[in-house]
Amino acid sequence: MSAFDASTIFGKGLPITLRAAMLERMIKTRLYEHDIQVEITPEHIVLWGTTEVKKMMFKKKVSFRMALKPVHTEKRTITFELIELKPIDRDFINQKLFNRPPIFEYDNRRIKMNMNAWNIVRKIPIGTIQSCELVDGGLKMTLSL
């Protein structure tokens, strides 16, 4: 009897697709941003909604629309570049939305997403992200084995 070889079944890696609805649900539950929607196109991940921003002693609801593009993978982390933020591109809004360790880290228009925050990835204890690409409706990753 031969030993099990995962490469014969999965080739060069295990494909995992993160759907827009999954990302939206995670942002709403773990980041406590309840008024947000997510769309994933082959070019960008687009997020829009409102968030409450505190500036000095004032609180204000701010509408936003942002586009992200994956630029780099390292271990189980994907780095996204902030392509655009409308209507106002202010660093304090970006910090408010995406500097939420351990899931998201924001620094200098780059957002790092720790993929171990997802049960679907965490259940596979070995491997790193080999590649990722945006497809219509999802972020397709390949996890090396």
C-alpha positions in Angstrom: 0.0 0.0 0.0 1.4 3.4 -0.9 1.5 6.5 1.2 -1.0 9.3 0.7 0.4 12.1 -1.6 -1.7 15.3 -1.4 0.0 16.7 -4.5 -1.7 14.0 -6.7 -5.1 15.3 -5.6 -4.4 19.1 -5.2 -1.6 19.6 -7.7 0.6 22.5 -6.5 -1.8 23.7 -3.8 -5.2 23.7 -2.2 -7.5 26.2 -3.8 -9.6 28.4 -1.4 -12.1 31.0 -2.5 -13.1 33.9 -0.2 -16.5 35.2 -1.3 -17.6 38.9 -1.0 -20.4 37.8 1.4 -17.8 36.1 3.7 -15.6 39.2 3.8 -18.6 41.4 4.5 -19.8 39.2 7.3 -16.4 39.1 8.9 -16.0 42.9 8.8 -19.5 43.3 10.3 -19.0 40.9 13.2 -15.3 41.2 14.1 -14.6 44.8 13.2 -18.0 46.1 14.4 -18.6 48.1 11.2 -22.3 47.2 10.6 -23.1 49.6 7.7 -20.7 48.2 5.1 -21.0 46.3 1.8 -18.4 44.4 -0.2 -18.1 43.6 -3.9 -15.2 41.7 -5.4 -14.5 42.3 -9.1 -11.5 40.9 -11.2 -9.8 44.3 -10.7 -10.5 45.4 -7.1 -12.2 44.7 -3.8 -14.7 47.5 -3.4 -16.0 48.4 0.1 -18.6 51.1 0.8 -20.8 52.2 3.6 -20.6 54.6 6.6 -18.5 54.6 9.7 -18.4 56.8 12.8 -15.4 59.0 13.1 -14.3 60.9 16.2 -12.4 64.1 15.6 -11.5 66.0 18.8 -14.8 66.0 20.7 -17.2 65.4 17.8 -18.6 62.2 16.4 -19.7 62.1 12.8 -21.0 59.5 10.4 -18.8 59.5 7.3 -19.7 57.8 4.0 -16.9 56.1 2.2 -16.1 54.0 -0.9 -12.7 52.4 -1.3 -11.0 50.1 -3.7 -8.3 47.6 -2.7 -5.9 45.6 -4.9 -3.8 42.6 -3.7 -0.1 43.3 -4.2 1.9 40.8 -2.1 1.6 37.6 -0.1 3.8 36.5 2.8 3.1 33.3 4.7 -0.6 33.5 5.5 -0.9 37.3 5.0 -2.1 39.2 2.0 -1.1 42.8 1.5 -3.6 45.1 -0.3 -2.9 48.5 -1.7 -5.5 51.2 -1.1 -6.2 52.4 -4.7 -8.9 55.0 -3.9 -11.0 56.3 -1.1 -13.9 58.6 -1.8 -15.1 61.2 -1.0 -12.3 62.2 1.4 -9.0 60.3 1.4 -7.8 60.9 5.0 -5.4 58.8 6.8 -7.4 58.9 10.1 -10.4 57.3 8.3 -8.2 54.6 6.9 -6.7 54.0 10.4 -10.2 53.8 11.9 -11.4 51.3 9.4 -8.4 49.0 8.9 -6.0 49.2 11.8 -7.6 46.3 13.7 -4.9 43.7 14.7 -4.7 40.7 14.5 -7.1 40.6 11.4 -6.1 43.9 9.7 -3.1 46.1 9.9 -3.0 49.5 8.2 0.2 51.4 7.4 1.1 53.8 4.6 -1.8 53.0 2.2 -1.2 49.2 2.7 -3.6 46.9 4.4 -2.4 43.5 5.6 -5.1 40.9 6.1 -4.2 37.9 8.3 -5.9 34.9 6.5 -5.7 32.8 9.7 -8.7 34.9 10.9 -10.8 32.7 8.5 -12.0 29.3 9.8 -11.6 27.9 6.3 -7.9 28.7 6.3 -7.2 28.1 10.0 -8.5 24.5 9.7 -5.6 23.8 7.5 -2.6 24.0 9.9 0.2 23.7 7.3 1.1 25.7 4.2 1.4 29.3 3.1 -0.4 31.3 0.5 1.3 30.7 -2.8 -0.8 33.0 -4.9 -4.0 35.0 -4.9 -6.1 36.6 -7.6 -9.4 38.5 -7.8 -12.1 36.8 -9.7 -15.7 37.9 -10.2 -17.3 37.6 -6.7 -14.3 36.2 -4.8 -10.6 36.2 -3.8 -9.1 33.0 -5.1 -6.1 31.7 -3.1 -3.8 28.8 -3.4 -2.4 27.3 -0.2 0.8 25.3 -0.6 0.9 21.9 1.0 
